[in-house]
Amino acid sequence: MNAPVSIRDLAGGALPSGKREGQFLMLRAYFDDSGTHASSPVIVVGGLVGSVADWERFEDAWGKKLAAPLPGKPRLKMFHLSACKAGDGEFEGYSIAERDAVTHDFRQIIIESSLIGVAAAIERKAWAELVVGPYLTKLGADDLLQCICYCIEETIRIAGPHPDGDSIAIYFDRGMWLPHMKETTDRYTFNLGRPRVVSISAVKVADFYPLQGADTVATESYWYGQRWLEDGASTKARAHFEDYLANVRATGVILGRAEIEGLLLHLDAGGGP
């Protein structure tokens, strides 16, 4: 595998975004998906937003942790949360306690890098059953694309008051990206004011440490979303996710059947998506 592409290299090749004390005035957002398989009850897009400096801290710490995950353990090619929890792949020789320990350590890197979490989840069956007829024109049938658009819009909202929010570059996992998505997401790059989305790209998780952080957020949000569909407001996050939520600035939305019905009533009353 080629060496991961660094945030500094990306920022240097981006469109001009100004500088302050030598630092690029730009936010970068990375998003991954979870729950796209046919039997999944919920689909999620989740990730992280931060300045170039935030991501540089993240990349440095993430690379060092991959190189030495735990005493006596070999270098990891990539941190993949679901594989870690299941003890699969590179984590096959890890005990439950070791898998918890390494999950904790990677989560702490996200927390200590001052990144902002964003996630969107939709109940798939309810969306397919309710978003029909004229609603398809306004919302579309693609629940994954709805989650993507929410994450883009939240990134723009975060950038508004952010001191480094002049420009935004957004990256999605290439594995989730389909050709028809570009037509919808390109419209977010039309604005020439502040903040401005200068690029929306699809890249490989293996080449970008930040997408491994995004995978962590998306996967935890997916597990939480499944529980939420069953238990509603009484849902309790698993300990790792609870600690993340307690220590990271985070925003998110879950659309279950009731929330989707409310959205359709809003559209019927003349409101926008």
Residue pairs with C-beta under 8 A, 6 or more apart in sequence:
1 77
1 206
1 207
2 207
4 59
4 63
4 206
4 207
4 208
4 209
5 203
5 207
5 208
6 56
6 59
7 28
7 52
7 55
7 56
7 59
7 210
8 52
8 56
10 28
10 169
11 17
11 24
11 26
11 28
11 52
12 24
14 24
14 26
14 167
14 169
14 198
14 199
15 167
15 198
15 199
17 24
17 25
17 26
17 166
17 167
17 198
18 24
18 25
18 166
18 167
19 25
20 163
20 164
23 51
23 52
23 53
23 164
24 51
24 52
24 164
25 163
25 164
25 165
25 166
25 167
26 51
26 52
26 164
26 166
26 167
26 168
26 169
26 198
27 49
27 50
27 51
27 155
27 158
27 159
27 162
27 164
27 165
27 167
27 168
27 169
27 195
28 49
28 50
28 51
28 52
28 55
28 168
28 169
28 170
28 171
28 210
29 47
29 48
29 49
29 50
29 118
29 151
29 155
29 168
29 169
29 170
29 171
30 47
30 48
30 170
30 171
30 172
30 208
30 210
30 211
30 213
30 214
31 45
31 46
31 47
31 118
31 148
31 151
31 170
31 171
31 172
31 173
31 214
31 218
32 45
32 46
32 47
32 172
32 173
32 176
32 205
32 211
32 214
32 215
32 217
32 218
33 43
33 44
33 45
33 144
33 147
33 172
33 173
33 175
33 176
33 218
34 43
34 44
34 46
34 215
34 218
34 219
34 221
34 222
35 41
35 42
35 43
35 44
35 121
35 124
35 222
35 225
36 43
36 144
36 176
40 124
40 222
41 123
41 124
41 125
41 226
41 229
42 121
42 122
42 123
42 124
42 222
42 225
42 226
42 229
42 254
43 121
43 122
43 124
43 143
43 144
43 147
44 119
44 120
44 121
44 147
44 218
44 221
44 222
44 225
45 119
45 120
45 144
45 147
45 148
45 150
45 151
45 176
45 218
46 117
46 118
46 119
46 120
46 151
46 214
46 217
46 218
46 219
46 220
46 221
46 222
46 252
47 117
47 118
47 119
47 151
47 211
47 213
47 214
47 217
47 218
48 110
48 115
48 116
48 117
48 118
48 210
48 213
48 214
48 217
49 115
49 116
49 117
49 118
49 155
49 158
49 159
50 58
50 113
50 114
50 115
50 116
51 162
51 164
52 164
53 164
54 113
54 114
54 115
55 113
55 115
55 210
57 112
57 113
57 114
58 109
58 110
58 113
58 115
58 209
58 210
58 213
59 209
59 210
61 109
61 112
61 113
62 79
62 106
62 109
62 209
62 212
62 213
63 209
65 79
65 102
65 105
65 106
65 109
66 75
66 76
66 77
66 78
66 79
66 209
67 75
68 75
69 75
69 76
69 102
69 105
70 94
70 98
70 101
70 102
70 105
73 93
73 94
73 98
73 102
76 90
77 90
77 206
78 90
78 205
78 206
78 212
79 102
79 106
79 212
79 215
79 216
80 89
80 90
80 212
80 215
81 103
81 215
81 216
81 219
81 220
82 88
82 219
83 89
83 90
83 91
84 91
84 94
84 99
84 102
84 103
85 99
85 103
87 94
87 96
87 99
91 99
91 102
94 102
100 240
103 240
104 240
106 213
106 216
107 216
107 240
107 243
107 244
109 213
110 117
110 213
110 216
110 217
110 244
110 248
111 244
111 247
111 248
115 213
115 248
116 158
116 248
116 249
116 250
116 251
117 217
117 244
117 248
117 249
117 250
117 251
117 252
118 151
118 154
118 155
118 158
118 217
118 250
118 251
118 252
119 151
119 217
119 218
119 221
119 250
119 251
119 252
119 253
120 146
120 147
120 150
120 151
120 154
120 252
120 253
120 254
120 255
121 147
121 221
121 222
121 225
121 228
121 252
121 253
121 254
121 255
122 143
122 146
122 147
122 254
122 255
122 260
123 229
123 254
123 255
123 256
123 257
123 260
124 143
126 255
126 256
126 257
126 260
127 143
127 146
127 255
127 260
128 141
128 143
130 257
130 260
130 261
130 264
131 139
131 140
131 141
131 260
131 264
135 264
135 267
138 267
138 273
139 146
139 263
139 267
139 273
140 146
142 180
142 181
144 176
145 180
145 181
145 184
148 172
148 181
148 185
149 184
149 185
150 253
152 170
152 185
152 188
152 197
152 200
153 188
154 251
155 168
155 170
155 197
156 168
156 188
156 195
156 197
158 165
158 251
159 165
159 168
159 195
160 195
162 195
165 194
165 195
166 194
166 195
166 196
167 195
167 196
167 197
167 198
168 195
168 196
168 197
168 198
169 197
169 198
169 199
169 201
170 197
170 199
170 200
170 201
171 200
171 201
171 202
171 203
171 208
171 210
171 211
172 200
172 201
172 202
172 203
173 202
173 203
173 204
173 205
173 211
173 214
173 215
174 202
174 203
174 204
174 205
175 205
176 202
177 202
185 200
186 200
188 197
188 200
189 196
189 197
189 198
189 199
189 200
191 197
203 211
204 211
205 211
205 212
205 215
217 244
220 237
220 238
220 240
220 241
220 244
221 241
221 252
223 238
223 241
224 235
224 237
224 238
224 241
225 254
227 235
227 236
228 235
228 254
228 256
229 256
232 256
236 242
237 245
244 250
255 263
263 273
267 273
